[in-house]
Amino acid sequence: MKEDFLHYIWLYKKLDFTNLETTNGEAITIVNFGQYIQQAGPDFFNAQIVIENQKWAGNIEIHIKSSDWFAHNHEKDDNYNNVILHVVWEHDTPIFRKDNSEIPVLELKKYISKEELHKYKNLTTQKSWIFCENQIKEIPNFVMSNWKERLFFERLERKLHPIQQLLQETENDWEAVLFCLLAKNFGLNTNGEMFFKVSQSINYSLIRKEAIEVKYLEALFFGQADLIPFQVEDNYPNELKSWYDYIVLKYKLNKPVIAPIQFFKHRPDNFPTIRLAQLAMLYHLHRNLFSKIIEAKTIQEIYQIFTISVSDYWKSHYNFDKISPKKEKALSIPFIDLLIINTIVPIQFAFAISLGKENSELLIDFISNIPPEKNNIIEKFSTFGIKSKNAFDSQSLLQLKNEYCNPKKCLQCAVGIELLKDKT
């Protein structure tokens, strides 16, 4: 037995109301089950009950055993002084208020049907991947659709904190925040953290000043990432090194302490040199990039903004001082899609919230026009009959797996609640 199941029973009133009694044999009538707000303090606030013709108003606390009251140190917490009913699965010890009056106890196991327990046991019995893997495809479409939308925005809300933190660090410079987020995603999983530290080491005012020439930005980015080789035959890296040394002197720039940038296991088009060259070109071509992104109303406009390539040098190089067959090396549509999912949509969401505006339909439209991500989680859901048609679906399913399935929060999940409903 788990406490979240008892919360579910109380929240959805899944108990036999006839002849309710406290463990002392006093008749109980539940007038109001209280508000389940899931914050510090008792589990249900502002409940109303009647015990032996005496009406009580206050809070309700739920535990597996009565003795959990002491295990959780509630006797020392003033937030629990107004508990009017202790709801437990098993009563094993009396609990008293600070004035030594005993808190009435309702022992739930006497009032929950075998059918309800069977459904709960069936749902939470360990399967090979998730508890509901054999049943999830039975969930009605309208339930799943509404749940996916909520999951999608929950996932966006989780991405708000780092954006808000960056806003504080940059004195609410949205352009600077966008630059940091884009840099991280240009670095992909392997170099994302290093690129992010590089971006944080550069005051965005430098980019505004130096973006007039792409080579100036390349010098700045490659120099801060410690990727410019020292004294090679190729003139271009030597030129970048000279310009970088000038920038460091001019702006009193400090180089960040980062782990070595990784090339291993990357396809050449994903080499960090190419990604930094593309990032430099993006900021050379698009001044006020944040404003352009916020003003975009269709995904095609976003694609147009990110339709960029690299400077001439990088069209014939993947590494400094090593010539390769000439290639444009433009940002691919799949890579732009990743930027939209992980940077553009989150920052548009955050900006709308900062203005007190609503842009949920626009964000859903953006994300619904992107193919679903391909990873083990999405593929596994597909084997259970839950297929992703687009990135809206796949982002929602990632949130479902990571925040509900993995921590076994079935009773806070619309799928789990639907499976426990009476089907009669």
Secondary structure by P-SEA (a helix, b strand, c coil): ccaaaaaaaaaaccccccccccccbbbbbbcccccccccccccccbbbbbccccccbbbbbbccccccccccccccccccccccbbbcccccbbbbccccbbbbbbbccccccaaaaaaaaaaaccccccccccccccccaaaaaaaaaaaaaaaaaaaaaaaaaaaaaacccaaaaaaaaaaaaaaccccaaaaaaaaaaccaaaaaaacccaaaaaaaaaaaacccccccccaaaaaaaaaaaaaaaaaccccccccccccccccccccaaaaaaaaaaaaaaccaaaaaaaacccaaaaaaaaccccccccccccccccccccccccccaaaaaaaaaccaaaaaaaaaaaaccccaaaaaaaaaaccccccaaaaaaaaaccccccaaaaaaaaaaaacccccccccccaaaaaaacccc
